[in-house]
């Protein structure tokens, strides 16, 4: 890449900080960063004004600040602007920010100005969600004798991690799930949520690969131990389907949710595979006619599961199927 400093045609009176910022942007081939610098200069009202802001930023970066004081200052500014923030809402906001900070420590600004700007963005970002969330300031039973913060049922991953100041890229498969759903999924895989957020794409790929390997193993088991079910299962094309909560079939493909598959042991996987094959054997997809889809599917599940249990095929579990 070309070097800006000392390059012919570059005005000598440009401040070294501008050149350094541009050089860093070019070195990383980040065109948007160059555009951001231009936008900052325009927003500041000119080049000289922008330089003054940079000096202020430099001073702010060197300034030691107290996080609690900054949090309180941002909350006070919201109240002074006429926003009503109750004690419970303040505690929820603090908990949300603490959760973000614990998970994405490296993305939290280390200077006072940017830190407070991030706090403001977080508060603005979750404000719209809070009004529609009945459990926003409550603690909700987790079914295991404990509780968790209710806001986690309402706030989606994409809402928090796309907040200006963080801008952590998330793949489509993650942005639309709630924070609680992600925590539960990570807990079941025995991984740390920090690792997931640091490399979400890698985590999704790894999860999908492990799930597919588990299903292939189940199919091999069926070919070896269950000569009737094995060859039929081998005809189905495996396809990961985020829309499916468990496993399903349309008669041609075996759809699966990777996270669900990884919760099953090997024999439960065999049972699930045979269950979907059962829908194909009984032609449940084509024979439904005008019958109620839900009742038709439940009746089919009952017959198939009863048959598999009687024949000792795998180990029983509960499944939903897609038979339309």
Residue pairs with C-beta under 8 A, 6 or more apart in sequence:
1 26
1 27
1 29
2 26
3 23
4 10
4 19
4 22
4 23
4 26
5 16
5 19
5 23
10 19
15 51
17 51
17 54
18 37
21 33
21 37
22 34
22 37
24 33
25 31
25 33
25 34
25 37
26 34
40 50
40 53
41 47
41 50
44 50
44 52
44 53
56 113
57 111
57 113
60 111
60 112
60 113
60 114
61 110
61 111
63 111
63 112
65 111
65 112
65 115
67 115
70 112
70 115
70 116
70 119
71 94
71 97
71 119
73 116
74 116
74 119
74 120
74 123
75 85
75 90
75 93
75 123
77 120
78 85
78 123
79 85
85 93
86 137
88 137
89 130
89 136
89 137
91 137
92 130
92 136
92 137
92 149
92 151
93 122
93 123
93 126
95 149
95 151
96 122
96 126
96 151
96 155
96 160
97 119
97 122
99 179
100 108
100 122
100 160
100 161
100 166
101 108
102 194
103 193
103 194
103 197
104 161
104 166
104 168
104 194
104 197
107 166
107 168
108 115
108 118
109 115
109 117
109 118
109 165
114 165
117 164
117 165
118 163
118 164
118 165
118 166
121 163
121 164
121 165
122 160
122 163
125 159
125 160
125 163
126 151
126 155
126 159
126 160
129 136
129 151
129 154
129 155
129 159
130 136
130 151
130 154
132 154
133 150
133 151
133 153
133 154
133 155
134 150
135 150
135 151
135 153
135 154
136 150
136 151
136 154
137 150
137 151
138 150
139 147
139 148
139 149
139 150
140 147
140 148
140 149
140 150
140 153
141 147
142 148
148 180
151 179
152 178
152 179
152 180
152 183
153 178
153 180
154 178
155 178
155 179
156 175
156 176
156 177
156 178
156 179
157 170
157 174
157 175
157 176
157 177
157 178
157 179
157 182
158 170
158 174
158 175
158 176
160 166
160 179
161 167
161 168
161 170
161 175
161 197
162 168
162 170
162 175
168 197
169 200
170 200
171 200
171 201
171 204
173 204
173 242
174 182
174 200
174 204
177 185
182 193
182 196
183 193
185 259
186 192
186 193
186 196
188 259
188 262
188 263
189 207
189 259
189 262
191 203
195 203
196 203
207 258
207 259
207 262
208 240
208 258
210 258
210 262
211 240
211 256
211 258
211 259
211 261
211 262
212 238
212 240
212 258
214 261
214 262
214 264
214 266
214 269
215 238
215 254
215 256
215 261
215 269
215 273
216 238
217 266
217 269
218 266
218 269
218 270
218 272
218 273
218 314
219 230
219 233
219 234
219 273
221 266
221 270
222 229
222 230
222 233
222 270
222 273
222 274
223 230
223 231
223 233
223 234
224 230
226 270
226 274
226 313
229 273
229 274
229 277
229 313
232 277
232 280
232 281
233 254
233 273
233 274
233 277
236 249
236 252
236 253
236 254
236 276
236 277
236 280
237 252
237 253
237 254
238 253
238 254
238 256
239 253
239 254
239 255
239 256
240 255
240 256
240 257
240 258
241 248
241 255
241 256
241 257
242 257
244 255
244 256
244 257
244 322
245 257
245 260
245 320
246 256
246 257
246 260
246 272
246 319
246 320
247 254
247 255
247 256
247 257
247 260
247 261
247 272
247 273
247 275
247 276
247 319
247 321
248 254
248 255
248 256
248 276
248 320
248 321
248 322
248 323
249 255
249 276
249 277
249 279
249 280
249 285
249 321
249 322
249 323
250 285
250 322
251 279
251 280
251 285
251 286
254 273
254 276
255 322
261 269
261 272
264 272
264 317
265 315
267 314
267 315
268 314
268 315
268 316
268 317
269 314
270 313
270 314
270 315
271 308
271 313
271 314
271 315
271 316
271 317
272 314
272 317
272 319
273 314
274 308
274 313
274 314
275 301
275 304
275 305
275 308
275 319
275 321
276 321
278 300
278 303
278 304
278 307
278 308
279 285
279 300
279 304
279 321
279 323
282 300
282 303
282 304
284 296
284 297
284 300
284 323
285 323
285 324
288 296
288 323
288 324
293 323
293 324
296 323
297 320
297 321
297 323
300 321
300 323
301 319
301 321
305 316
308 314
308 316
309 316
